[in-house]
Amino acid sequence: VEEIKQLEEARNQAILRGDAIALERMTADDYTFITLKGELRTKADIVKGFASGAFKYQSRSISDLKIRVWDAVAIVTGRSTQEGTENGKDYSGSYRFTRVYVKRNGAWKTVALQATLIQK
């Protein structure tokens, strides 16, 4: 559980820094992400967005993490609050998320993320 929590914190910091190399390393090749706006993204989309600077965050915090681990699978639910843009669109707001990790070759990689905007 602690290892997954550390991965979540490291991923959050990589997003804030725009660190495409770290995000590439943490993410499985078959990763899928359904954004808070309902868009479907792949690992290549995420890495390209941060590498090019098209995805930029001024602030981002995660909280309310609940982590469950079964052998080589971990599911994290939590809350994130952020200020930033992706491809010129405002991606600021608070949302709840579910992230799935799978342990492959001794390393945890995120394979899926679903985010839902919290309506005000």
Secondary structure, DSSP 8 states (H G I E B T S, - for coil): -HHHHHHHHHHHHHHHHT-HHHHHHHEEEEEEEE-TTS-EEEHHHHHHHHHHTSEEEEEEEEEEEEEEEETTEEEEEEEEEEEEEETTEE--EEEEEEEEEEEETTEEEEEEEEEEE---
